[in-house]
Amino acid sequence: MPSKYQAWRVHPNVSTHDEKSIDILENLVLQEAEKPVPDPGQALVRIHAAALNFRDLLITAFSPKYPVSTIPGLSPCSDGAGSIEAMGPSKNSRWKVGDEVIFRVTNSWDDGDVSNFKGNGLGSGDIQGTLSQYLLVDESWLVKKPSHLTWEQAASIAGAGGTAIQALFHNGISNGLDLSGKTVLTQGTGGSSIFSAQFAVAAGARVIGTTSSDSKAELLKDLGVHEVVNYRTHLSWADEVLKLTDGRGVDLVIDVGGSATFEQSLKAARFGGTVAAVGFMTEPQPSDPGLIHAIIFGAKTIRGQMAASLEMYHELVEFMERHKIEPVVGQVSEWTEAKDAFKALMRQSVPGKIVIKV
Ligand SMILES: NC(=O)c1ccc[n+]([C@@H]2O[C@H](COP(=O)([O-])OP(=O)(O)OC[C@H]3O[C@@H](n4cnc5c(N)ncnc54)[C@H](OP(=O)(O)O)[C@@H]3O)[C@@H](O)[C@H]2O)c1
């Protein structure tokens, strides 16, 4: 068995920190490393596929917008799927060589509320990530791979799927994993929003999606989304959502746009409704005193979402297996062409998840 393996690592080779600049890809370098031997409590995983999230652009850019500073030499990416090749000596591990696994984004939050979340995520700060042929991790990072998914599909679920589970089912809106009688709004066709839309449909909600193009609207409809609003042709898209809901608004908005979408998201939420703040795709806007008015006199709840607990990951796997949900994988790049995958993520042209074969 070869003792060396390859990993993509980030080094601050360019001066720009703009995650939309193609130049940041010069920070990504393919390197060789020596295969490590697991200590007790550790597993060495042969990664078969890794998937990208928007945060991986920020990390590759060494962007100050990401809350944790990146060490040079970090392998980015939290999402991946693989099989355990070696285990450290242990008498009572629940894992064994050959098990097929994915990784949770943080290993610090097992159950309870988010106050139990400490430390950083995989592929950020100084914690090596999945854009690597091998990853040595503490067993606490491992989650069983859903049995019905390919490596590429399984690689794409952890970050976006875990967040969707938390946003939909842990905000006091659902009845367990049931959203019958509730209306949910999702934004766009990025990896994160497509999971939210798929899960909300499977849980029995009425789902309204927004998107930037009519072709992407068709994709949402194919996934079971009930109504779609084009936010480019309807700049005040919340008015369209209010029309669709007889003026009431939706129970839950899953906001990925951030600053530039938040006002519309608040307007689209019903009286007493919730906006789950998941993403920050847009640039900061001047603060608007009208927002506070909208929150107070709409009795609205704003919930920041951060990753998912181990309990939520178990729900994610069980929910996807039960409903036979397959992630939308929009592009699969070969290992040596990993930079093409980052370019596609920058262009926002590919709906769903962008995966790299490892
Ligand atoms: N809090 C967490 O734990 C967590 C977890 C995962 C992701 N996130 C965050 O969620 C955001 C989305 O992540 P992602 O990985 O899904 O990104 P992504 O796959 O790159 O999503 C890109 C898509 O977002 C949509 N979009 C962009 N600007 C928009 C706008 N102004 N209004 C509505 N939709 C817009 C576009 O879809 P259309 O062209 O169809 O409109 C675009 O194709 C990021 O900010 C990411 O950091 C947070």
The ligand as a Tripos MOL2 file, in Angstrom:
@<TRIPOS>MOLECULE
LIG
   48    52     1     0     0
SMALL
NO_CHARGES

@<TRIPOS>ATOM
      1 N1        -25.2110   28.5780    8.8740 N.am      1 LIG1
      2 C1        -24.7200   27.4410    8.4060 C.2       1 LIG1
      3 O1        -24.4190   26.5040    9.1600 O.2       1 LIG1
      4 C2        -24.5560   27.3230    6.9160 C.ar      1 LIG1
      5 C3        -24.5000   26.0600    6.2810 C.ar      1 LIG1
      6 C4        -24.4570   25.9990    4.8820 C.ar      1 LIG1
      7 C5        -24.4390   27.2000    4.1550 C.ar      1 LIG1
      8 N2        -24.4550   28.3940    4.8170 N.ar      1 LIG1
      9 C6        -24.4580   29.6640    4.0810 C.3       1 LIG1
     10 O2        -25.5830   29.6830    3.2050 O.3       1 LIG1
     11 C7        -25.2640   30.4330    2.0390 C.3       1 LIG1
     12 C8        -25.5340   29.5420    0.8410 C.3       1 LIG1
     13 O3        -24.5760   28.4930    0.8570 O.3       1 LIG1
     14 P1        -24.5150   27.4230   -0.3010 P.3       1 LIG1
     15 O4        -23.3840   26.5190    0.0200 O.co2     1 LIG1
     16 O5        -25.8750   26.8810   -0.5200 O.co2     1 LIG1
     17 O6        -24.0830   28.3710   -1.5080 O.3       1 LIG1
     18 P2        -24.1730   28.1360   -3.0590 P.3       1 LIG1
     19 O7        -24.4060   26.6960   -3.3540 O.co2     1 LIG1
     20 O8        -23.0020   28.8350   -3.6250 O.co2     1 LIG1
     21 O9        -25.4980   28.9560   -3.4200 O.3       1 LIG1
     22 C9        -25.5030   29.7840   -4.5420 C.3       1 LIG1
     23 C10       -26.9490   30.1190   -4.8890 C.3       1 LIG1
     24 O10       -27.5170   31.0150   -3.9400 O.3       1 LIG1
     25 C11       -28.5440   31.7340   -4.5920 C.3       1 LIG1
     26 N3        -28.4420   33.1630   -4.3060 N.ar      1 LIG1
     27 C12       -27.3720   33.9530   -4.4450 C.ar      1 LIG1
     28 N4        -27.7010   35.2110   -4.1350 N.ar      1 LIG1
     29 C13       -29.0070   35.2030   -3.8130 C.ar      1 LIG1
     30 C14       -29.9400   36.2100   -3.4390 C.ar      1 LIG1
     31 N5        -29.5800   37.4790   -3.3400 N.pl3     1 LIG1
     32 N6        -31.2200   35.8270   -3.1820 N.ar      1 LIG1
     33 C15       -31.5870   34.5320   -3.2760 C.ar      1 LIG1
     34 N7        -30.7610   33.5410   -3.6430 N.ar      1 LIG1
     35 C16       -29.4870   33.8890   -3.9150 C.ar      1 LIG1
     36 C17       -28.3660   31.5140   -6.1110 C.3       1 LIG1
     37 O11       -29.4120   30.6270   -6.5660 O.3       1 LIG1
     38 P3        -30.3710   31.0740   -7.7650 P.3       1 LIG1
     39 O12       -29.5270   31.4270   -8.9360 O.co2     1 LIG1
     40 O13       -31.2800   29.9130   -7.9750 O.co2     1 LIG1
     41 O14       -31.1080   32.2660   -7.2810 O.co2     1 LIG1
     42 C18       -27.0300   30.8360   -6.2090 C.3       1 LIG1
     43 O15       -26.9410   29.9350   -7.2860 O.3       1 LIG1
     44 C19       -23.8010   30.8640    2.1990 C.3       1 LIG1
     45 O16       -23.7640   32.1840    2.6820 O.3       1 LIG1
     46 C20       -23.2410   29.8910    3.2170 C.3       1 LIG1
     47 O17       -22.1640   30.4330    3.9360 O.3       1 LIG1
     48 C21       -24.5140   28.4690    6.1560 C.ar      1 LIG1
@<TRIPOS>BOND
     1     1     2 1
     2     2     3 2
     3     2     4 1
     4     4     5 ar
     5     4    48 ar
     6     5     6 ar
     7     6     7 ar
     8     7     8 ar
     9     8     9 1
    10     8    48 ar
    11     9    10 1
    12     9    46 1
    13    10    11 1
    14    11    12 1
    15    11    44 1
    16    12    13 1
    17    13    14 1
    18    14    15 2
    19    14    16 1
    20    14    17 1
    21    17    18 1
    22    18    19 2
    23    18    20 1
    24    18    21 1
    25    21    22 1
    26    22    23 1
    27    23    24 1
    28    23    42 1
    29    24    25 1
    30    25    26 1
    31    25    36 1
    32    26    27 ar
    33    26    35 ar
    34    27    28 ar
    35    28    29 ar
    36    29    30 ar
    37    29    35 ar
    38    30    31 1
    39    30    32 ar
    40    32    33 ar
    41    33    34 ar
    42    34    35 ar
    43    36    37 1
    44    36    42 1
    45    37    38 1
    46    38    39 2
    47    38    40 1
    48    38    41 1
    49    42    43 1
    50    44    45 1
    51    44    46 1
    52    46    47 1
@<TRIPOS>SUBSTRUCTURE
     1 LIG1         1 GROUP 0 **** ****
